[in-house]
Amino acid sequence: QVQLVESGGGLVQPGGSLRLSCAASGIILSITSTGWYRQAPGNERELVATITSGGRSTYVGSVRGRFTISRDNAKNMVYLQMNSLKAEDTAVYYCNVGSGIALYSWGQGTQVTVSS
């Protein structure tokens, strides 16, 4: 059974940084694509970053240049480094496996709040 656990969220001021972590069990992340998603209140969940098995990363335009997705194969974890955070980045962040589509049940996510 695949389980994904997100952590690292919190309250940060505009312009600040956070690093989110996604720990996986039941699947080897290095052999597939993994994505970070977010859902703000009243909005649909959106895919913000993806890393492929080959290590190639893609980003939604609103975060490109500020967010960086990475993977630690030895730890079977995927990270999302978020810099220059803005109020509009406030959301619950989730990770999931798949290329542009979430293949497994959602975890509880981690709340990111950007506010002064």
Disulfide bonds with the S-S distance in Angstrom:
Cys22-Cys95 2.06
